[in-house]
Amino acid sequence: MEWDVTEVSVKADNALYVRFKDGVQGTVEFANSFFYGVFEKLKDPQEFRQVRIVDGVVTWPGELDLAPDAMHDEIQKTGKWVLG
């Protein structure tokens, strides 16, 4: 799918750079309010930096992931996706 993520890297303790299969690229920014519930452990920079791609999806240990289709659509429109 065009929204398969092919590259991810950590830009800051609350931001990622992503590139998709179709060449769309941009930033995912996480507001502090995002880090609650199952995502609370990502407040820890060491945990956040364990991000990786599994089957085209941005993922962390513990089966945490982000919706690649929503991420792609927003980054294609504005160059970034802000979660919070």
N, CA, C and O atoms as a GROMACS GRO file, in nm:
protein
  336
    1MET      N    1   0.083  -0.119   0.000
    1MET     CA    2   0.000   0.000   0.000
    1MET      C    3   0.088   0.126   0.000
    1MET      O    4   0.202   0.123   0.047
    2GLU      N    5   0.035   0.233  -0.052
    2GLU     CA    6   0.114   0.356  -0.058
    2GLU      C    7   0.150   0.408   0.080
    2GLU      O    8   0.248   0.482   0.094
    3TRP      N    9   0.072   0.372   0.182
    3TRP     CA   10   0.101   0.424   0.316
    3TRP      C   11   0.193   0.333   0.397
    3TRP      O   12   0.209   0.354   0.517
    4ASP      N   13   0.254   0.234   0.334
    4ASP     CA   14   0.355   0.155   0.405
    4ASP      C   15   0.474   0.245   0.438
    4ASP      O   16   0.526   0.314   0.350
    5VAL      N   17   0.515   0.244   0.562
    5VAL     CA   18   0.631   0.322   0.606
    5VAL      C   19   0.756   0.245   0.568
    5VAL      O   20   0.766   0.125   0.594
    6THR      N   21   0.852   0.314   0.507
    6THR     CA   22   0.977   0.250   0.466
    6THR      C   23   1.097   0.300   0.546
    6THR      O   24   1.204   0.239   0.543
    7GLU      N   25   1.078   0.412   0.618
    7GLU     CA   26   1.188   0.469   0.697
    7GLU      C   27   1.129   0.542   0.816
    7GLU      O   28   1.029   0.613   0.804
    8VAL      N   29   1.190   0.523   0.933
    8VAL     CA   30   1.152   0.598   1.053
    8VAL      C   31   1.280   0.627   1.131
    8VAL      O   32   1.369   0.543   1.142
    9SER      N   33   1.287   0.748   1.186
    9SER     CA   34   1.399   0.784   1.273
    9SER      C   35   1.348   0.883   1.378
    9SER      O   36   1.252   0.956   1.356
   10VAL      N   37   1.416   0.883   1.491
   10VAL     CA   38   1.381   0.972   1.601
   10VAL      C   39   1.444   1.108   1.578
   10VAL      O   40   1.565   1.118   1.558
   11LYS      N   41   1.361   1.213   1.579
   11LYS     CA   42   1.410   1.351   1.565
   11LYS      C   43   1.431   1.416   1.701
   11LYS      O   44   1.519   1.501   1.716
   12ALA      N   45   1.350   1.377   1.799
   12ALA     CA   46   1.355   1.432   1.935
   12ALA      C   47   1.283   1.333   2.025
   12ALA      O   48   1.233   1.230   1.978
   13ASP      N   49   1.278   1.363   2.155
   13ASP     CA   50   1.211   1.273   2.248
   13ASP      C   51   1.061   1.267   2.226
   13ASP      O   52   0.992   1.185   2.288
   14ASN      N   53   1.009   1.352   2.138
   14ASN     CA   54   0.865   1.352   2.110
   14ASN      C   55   0.836   1.371   1.961
   14ASN      O   56   0.729   1.421   1.924
   15ALA      N   57   0.928   1.331   1.875
   15ALA     CA   58   0.907   1.350   1.732
   15ALA      C   59   0.980   1.244   1.650
   15ALA      O   60   1.090   1.201   1.684
   16LEU      N   61   0.917   1.204   1.540
   16LEU     CA   62   0.973   1.107   1.448
   16LEU      C   63   0.974   1.166   1.307
   16LEU      O   64   0.890   1.248   1.271
   17TYR      N   65   1.070   1.122   1.228
   17TYR     CA   66   1.069   1.146   1.084
   17TYR      C   67   1.023   1.015   1.020
   17TYR      O   68   1.070   0.908   1.058
   18VAL      N   69   0.931   1.023   0.924
   18VAL     CA   70   0.885   0.903   0.852
   18VAL      C   71   0.885   0.929   0.702
   18VAL      O   72   0.864   1.041   0.656
   19ARG      N   73   0.909   0.822   0.627
   19ARG     CA   74   0.899   0.824   0.481
   19ARG      C   75   0.814   0.702   0.442
   19ARG      O   76   0.828   0.593   0.497
   20PHE      N   77   0.726   0.726   0.345
   20PHE     CA   78   0.637   0.622   0.300
   20PHE      C   79   0.681   0.566   0.165
   20PHE      O   80   0.763   0.626   0.095
   21LYS      N   81   0.627   0.450   0.130
   21LYS     CA   82   0.661   0.381   0.006
   21LYS      C   83   0.643   0.469  -0.117
   21LYS      O   84   0.719   0.458  -0.213
   22ASP      N   85   0.542   0.557  -0.114
   22ASP     CA   86   0.515   0.642  -0.230
   22ASP      C   87   0.597   0.771  -0.231
   22ASP      O   88   0.577   0.856  -0.318
   23GLY      N   89   0.690   0.787  -0.135
   23GLY     CA   90   0.777   0.904  -0.131
   23GLY      C   91   0.730   1.016  -0.039
   23GLY      O   92   0.807   1.108  -0.011
   24VAL      N   93   0.606   1.011   0.008
   24VAL     CA   94   0.558   1.110   0.104
   24VAL      C   95   0.645   1.099   0.229
   24VAL      O   96   0.675   0.989   0.275
   25GLN      N   97   0.685   1.215   0.283
   25GLN     CA   98   0.769   1.215   0.403
   25GLN      C   99   0.733   1.333   0.491
   25GLN      O  100   0.682   1.435   0.443
   26GLY      N  101   0.760   1.319   0.620
   26GLY     CA  102   0.730   1.427   0.713
   26GLY      C  103   0.756   1.387   0.856
   26GLY      O  104   0.828   1.291   0.884
   27THR      N  105   0.695   1.462   0.946
   27THR     CA  106   0.720   1.448   1.088
   27THR      C  107   0.594   1.406   1.162
   27THR      O  108   0.483   1.449   1.129
   28VAL      N  109   0.613   1.321   1.261
   28VAL     CA  110   0.507   1.288   1.356
   28VAL      C  111   0.548   1.350   1.489
   28VAL      O  112   0.654   1.317   1.543
   29GLU      N  113   0.465   1.440   1.541
   29GLU     CA  114   0.493   1.507   1.667
   29GLU      C  115   0.394   1.460   1.773
   29GLU      O  116   0.275   1.448   1.746
   30PHE      N  117   0.446   1.432   1.892
   30PHE     CA  118   0.365   1.380   2.001
   30PHE      C  119   0.355   1.486   2.111
   30PHE      O  120   0.455   1.523   2.171
   31ALA      N  121   0.233   1.533   2.138
   31ALA     CA  122   0.211   1.623   2.251
   31ALA      C  123   0.223   1.540   2.378
   31ALA      O  124   0.198   1.419   2.377
   32ASN      N  125   0.260   1.605   2.488
   32ASN     CA  126   0.271   1.533   2.615
   32ASN      C  127   0.142   1.461   2.651
   32ASN      O  128   0.146   1.355   2.713
   33SER      N  129   0.028   1.518   2.613
   33SER     CA  130  -0.101   1.457   2.645
   33SER      C  131  -0.122   1.323   2.574
   33SER      O  132  -0.210   1.246   2.613
   34PHE      N  133  -0.042   1.294   2.471
   34PHE     CA  134  -0.055   1.166   2.400
   34PHE      C  135  -0.002   1.051   2.485
   34PHE      O  136  -0.050   0.938   2.473
   35PHE      N  137   0.095   1.078   2.570
   35PHE     CA  138   0.164   0.974   2.645
   35PHE      C  139   0.086   0.934   2.770
   35PHE      O  140   0.127   0.963   2.883
   36TYR      N  141  -0.026   0.866   2.748
   36TYR     CA  142  -0.104   0.814   2.861
   36TYR      C  143  -0.156   0.676   2.820
   36TYR      O  144  -0.144   0.637   2.704
   37GLY      N  145  -0.213   0.604   2.914
   37GLY     CA  146  -0.264   0.471   2.884
   37GLY      C  147  -0.154   0.380   2.833
   37GLY      O  148  -0.044   0.378   2.888
   38VAL      N  149  -0.183   0.306   2.728
   38VAL     CA  150  -0.084   0.212   2.675
   38VAL      C  151   0.041   0.282   2.622
   38VAL      O  152   0.148   0.221   2.614
   39PHE      N  153   0.028   0.409   2.585
   39PHE     CA  154   0.143   0.483   2.531
   39PHE      C  155   0.225   0.554   2.639
   39PHE      O  156   0.325   0.618   2.607
   40GLU      N  157   0.186   0.542   2.765
   40GLU     CA  158   0.256   0.614   2.873
   40GLU      C  159   0.403   0.578   2.881
   40GLU      O  160   0.486   0.665   2.911
   41LYS      N  161   0.437   0.454   2.856
   41LYS     CA  162   0.578   0.414   2.867
   41LYS      C  163   0.667   0.486   2.766
   41LYS      O  164   0.789   0.492   2.784
   42LEU      N  165   0.608   0.542   2.659
   42LEU     CA  166   0.688   0.613   2.558
   42LEU      C  167   0.734   0.750   2.607
   42LEU      O  168   0.810   0.818   2.537
   43LYS      N  169   0.688   0.793   2.726
   43LYS     CA  170   0.743   0.915   2.787
   43LYS      C  171   0.892   0.900   2.813
   43LYS      O  172   0.968   0.997   2.810
   44ASP      N  173   0.933   0.776   2.839
   44ASP     CA  174   1.074   0.745   2.864
   44ASP      C  175   1.148   0.750   2.730
   44ASP      O  176   1.117   0.671   2.641
   45PRO      N  177   1.244   0.842   2.715
   45PRO     CA  178   1.315   0.854   2.587
   45PRO      C  179   1.378   0.723   2.539
   45PRO      O  180   1.383   0.698   2.418
   46GLN      N  181   1.425   0.639   2.631
   46GLN     CA  182   1.483   0.511   2.589
   46GLN      C  183   1.378   0.421   2.526
   46GLN      O  184   1.405   0.351   2.428
   47GLU      N  185   1.258   0.423   2.581
   47GLU     CA  186   1.148   0.345   2.522
   47GLU      C  187   1.107   0.403   2.386
   47GLU      O  188   1.087   0.328   2.290
   48PHE      N  189   1.095   0.535   2.379
   48PHE     CA  190   1.054   0.602   2.255
   48PHE      C  191   1.152   0.571   2.142
   48PHE      O  192   1.112   0.553   2.027
   49ARG      N  193   1.280   0.564   2.175
   49ARG     CA  194   1.384   0.541   2.074
   49ARG      C  195   1.388   0.396   2.023
   49ARG      O  196   1.466   0.365   1.933
   50GLN      N  197   1.306   0.309   2.078
   50GLN     CA  198   1.300   0.171   2.031
   50GLN      C  199   1.205   0.154   1.912
   50GLN      O  200   1.172   0.042   1.874
   51VAL      N  201   1.162   0.265   1.855
   51VAL     CA  202   1.072   0.262   1.740
   51VAL      C  203   1.134   0.184   1.625
   51VAL      O  204   1.256   0.187   1.605
   52ARG      N  205   1.049   0.115   1.551
   52ARG     CA  206   1.095   0.040   1.435
   52ARG      C  207   0.976   0.023   1.339
   52ARG      O  208   0.864   0.062   1.370
   53ILE      N  209   1.003  -0.035   1.224
   53ILE     CA  210   0.899  -0.063   1.125
   53ILE      C  211   0.874  -0.213   1.123
   53ILE      O  212   0.967  -0.292   1.111
   54VAL      N  213   0.748  -0.250   1.136
   54VAL     CA  214   0.707  -0.390   1.123
   54VAL      C  215   0.595  -0.396   1.020
   54VAL      O  216   0.487  -0.339   1.041
   55ASP      N  217   0.620  -0.463   0.911
   55ASP     CA  218   0.520  -0.476   0.804
   55ASP      C  219   0.463  -0.342   0.759
   55ASP      O  220   0.343  -0.329   0.736
   56GLY      N  221   0.550  -0.242   0.747
   56GLY     CA  222   0.509  -0.111   0.698
   56GLY      C  223   0.443  -0.021   0.801
   56GLY      O  224   0.389   0.084   0.766
   57VAL      N  225   0.448  -0.061   0.929
   57VAL     CA  226   0.382   0.014   1.036
   57VAL      C  227   0.485   0.058   1.139
   57VAL      O  228   0.573  -0.019   1.177
   58VAL      N  229   0.476   0.183   1.185
   58VAL     CA  230   0.561   0.235   1.293
   58VAL      C  231   0.518   0.166   1.422
   58VAL      O  232   0.402   0.173   1.462
   59THR      N  233   0.614   0.099   1.486
   59THR     CA  234   0.584   0.010   1.599
   59THR      C  235   0.688   0.024   1.708
   59THR      O  236   0.804   0.059   1.683
   60TRP      N  237   0.644  -0.003   1.831
   60TRP     CA  238   0.732  -0.012   1.947
   60TRP      C  239   0.710  -0.147   2.014
   60TRP      O  240   0.607  -0.210   1.992
   61PRO      N  241   0.806  -0.193   2.095
   61PRO     CA  242   0.784  -0.317   2.170
   61PRO      C  243   0.656  -0.308   2.253
   61PRO      O  244   0.617  -0.201   2.299
   62GLY      N  245   0.592  -0.422   2.271
   62GLY     CA  246   0.467  -0.425   2.346
   62GLY      C  247   0.346  -0.408   2.256
   62GLY      O  248   0.236  -0.380   2.303
   63GLU      N  249   0.368  -0.426   2.124
   63GLU     CA  250   0.261  -0.417   2.025
   63GLU      C  251   0.196  -0.279   2.017
   63GLU      O  252   0.077  -0.269   1.987
   64LEU      N  253   0.273  -0.175   2.043
   64LEU     CA  254   0.225  -0.038   2.026
   64LEU      C  255   0.252   0.004   1.883
   64LEU      O  256   0.362  -0.018   1.832
   65ASP      N  257   0.154   0.064   1.818
   65ASP     CA  258   0.178   0.109   1.681
   65ASP      C  259   0.089   0.229   1.648
   65ASP      O  260  -0.002   0.265   1.723
   66LEU      N  261   0.118   0.288   1.533
   66LEU     CA  262   0.043   0.404   1.484
   66LEU      C  263  -0.025   0.367   1.353
   66LEU      O  264   0.027   0.288   1.275
   67ALA      N  265  -0.141   0.424   1.329
   67ALA     CA  266  -0.217   0.396   1.207
   67ALA      C  267  -0.148   0.459   1.087
   67ALA      O  268  -0.145   0.581   1.075
   68PRO      N  269  -0.091   0.378   0.998
   68PRO     CA  270  -0.015   0.434   0.886
   68PRO      C  271  -0.102   0.510   0.786
   68PRO      O  272  -0.055   0.605   0.724
   69ASP      N  273  -0.227   0.470   0.768
   69ASP     CA  274  -0.312   0.538   0.672
   69ASP      C  275  -0.346   0.680   0.718
   69ASP      O  276  -0.339   0.774   0.638
   70ALA      N  277  -0.381   0.697   0.845
   70ALA     CA  278  -0.410   0.830   0.899
   70ALA      C  279  -0.284   0.917   0.898
   70ALA      O  280  -0.290   1.036   0.865
   71MET      N  281  -0.170   0.857   0.935
   71MET     CA  282  -0.043   0.930   0.935
   71MET      C  283  -0.010   0.978   0.795
   71MET      O  284   0.028   1.094   0.776
   72HIS      N  285  -0.023   0.891   0.696
   72HIS     CA  286   0.007   0.924   0.558
   72HIS      C  287  -0.081   1.039   0.509
   72HIS      O  288  -0.032   1.135   0.450
   73ASP      N  289  -0.212   1.029   0.535
   73ASP     CA  290  -0.304   1.133   0.487
   73ASP      C  291  -0.269   1.270   0.543
   73ASP      O  292  -0.267   1.369   0.470
   74GLU      N  293  -0.243   1.277   0.673
   74GLU     CA  294  -0.214   1.406   0.735
   74GLU      C  295  -0.079   1.462   0.692
   74GLU      O  296  -0.066   1.581   0.666
   75ILE      N  297   0.022   1.376   0.683
   75ILE     CA  298   0.154   1.422   0.639
   75ILE      C  299   0.149   1.466   0.493
   75ILE      O  300   0.216   1.562   0.455
   76GLN      N  301   0.072   1.398   0.412
   76GLN     CA  302   0.059   1.438   0.272
   76GLN      C  303  -0.004   1.577   0.262
   76GLN      O  304   0.032   1.655   0.174
   77LYS      N  305  -0.097   1.609   0.350
   77LYS     CA  306  -0.164   1.740   0.348
   77LYS      C  307  -0.078   1.851   0.405
   77LYS      O  308  -0.068   1.959   0.345
   78THR      N  309  -0.014   1.826   0.521
   78THR     CA  310   0.050   1.935   0.595
   78THR      C  311   0.199   1.916   0.623
   78THR      O  312   0.265   2.008   0.670
   79GLY      N  313   0.252   1.798   0.594
   79GLY     CA  314   0.393   1.771   0.623
   79GLY      C  315   0.419   1.721   0.763
   79GLY      O  316   0.532   1.685   0.796
   80LYS      N  317   0.313   1.718   0.846
   80LYS     CA  318   0.330   1.665   0.981
   80LYS      C  319   0.198   1.611   1.033
   80LYS      O  320   0.090   1.648   0.986
   81TRP      N  321   0.210   1.523   1.132
   81TRP     CA  322   0.094   1.467   1.201
   81TRP      C  323   0.118   1.491   1.348
   81TRP      O  324   0.216   1.442   1.404
   82VAL      N  325   0.030   1.564   1.412
   82VAL     CA  326   0.045   1.596   1.554
   82VAL      C  327  -0.055   1.512   1.633
   82VAL      O  328  -0.175   1.516   1.611
   83LEU      N  329   0.000   1.435   1.726
   83LEU     CA  330  -0.082   1.347   1.811
   83LEU      C  331  -0.088   1.405   1.951
   83LEU      O  332   0.014   1.446   2.006
   84GLY      N  333  -0.205   1.409   2.007
   84GLY     CA  334  -0.214   1.461   2.144
   84GLY      C  335  -0.347   1.475   2.197
   84GLY      O  336  -0.364   1.518   2.311
   0.00000   0.00000   0.00000
